[in-house]
Amino acid sequence: MKRINFTLTLEELSLLASLASDQLFRRQFIDPRMPGYKGSPEEVARGKALVGRMRLILDAGNGHSTSATAESQPSKEREIIRKTSLSAT
């Protein structure tokens, strides 16, 4: 797969993550109710992983360099790890 790089502000990335998340919701819960819909669960899963990576970058905020090309854990597992880490401190 070919990789591309481009620059975004945190605000632009936040908007893009929000729009992508909304579209994923539509593909997962609304579109399947439409007549003739043929979904792609693999594409939805890739989209969720991508939104998760964007949110990790946004969470890191300013001053931290985070690679968006690294594979991320599914969001539920990531949330469990965060909760475990917070309760351990």
N, C-alpha and C positions, 0 to 999 in steps of 0.2 A: 504494500500500500504506500502510495506517495504521501509524504508529509509536507505541510506548508507551515510557515510562520508569519504572523502578523501581530501588530501592536494594538492593544486596547487599553482604555482607562479602566479603573475598577468599576466606575459607574456604567460604562458600556458593557463590561463583562456581566455585571449584575443584571442589566436589562436583557442581555442575550440568554442568560441562565433562566430568568423568569419566563421569557417567551418560549424557550425550549421545554421547560417544565410544563407549561400550559398545553403545549402541543402534544407532549407525551401523555398527559391526562386524557386529552381528547382521543388519541389513538388507542389508549388502553380501555377506556370506559364508555365513550360516546360513539365512536365510529363503528364498533362491532354491532351496534343495534341498527345500523343502516343496511337496507337491502343490498345484497350483492357485495358486501364488504369482504375483502380478502386481506387479512392482517399478516404482519410479519413479526412474530414474537422476538425473533433474533434482533431485528432492527430496534424494537422498543427497548430491549435489554441493553443494546449498545448505547442508545440515547440516554438511558438512565445512568449508565456508567459515566458518560460524558458530562451530564449535568452534575453528577457527584464530584467529578474532578474540578469542574468550574467552581462549585461551591467551596471546595477545599482551598482553592486559590483565593477566593473572596474572604474566607475565614482567616486566612493567613494575613490578609490586609497589607498595609504598607510596610516596607522594610524587610520583608521576608521574600526570598526567592523560592518558588515552588515550581516543580516541573509538572506540566500538564500531560506529558507523554507517558508518565509512569502508570502502570495498571493500578487501579484502585479497588478496594474491597467493596462488595455490595453495601448499600447504605445502611441496612439493618445491622450488619456486623460492625460497621464503623461506629454506629450509635452505641452499640453495646460496649465496644472498647472504650469510647469516650466516657460513658457512665461509670464503667469499672475504674478507669483512671482517675476520675474526679472523686469517687468515693474512697479510693485508696490514699488520697492526700489529705 
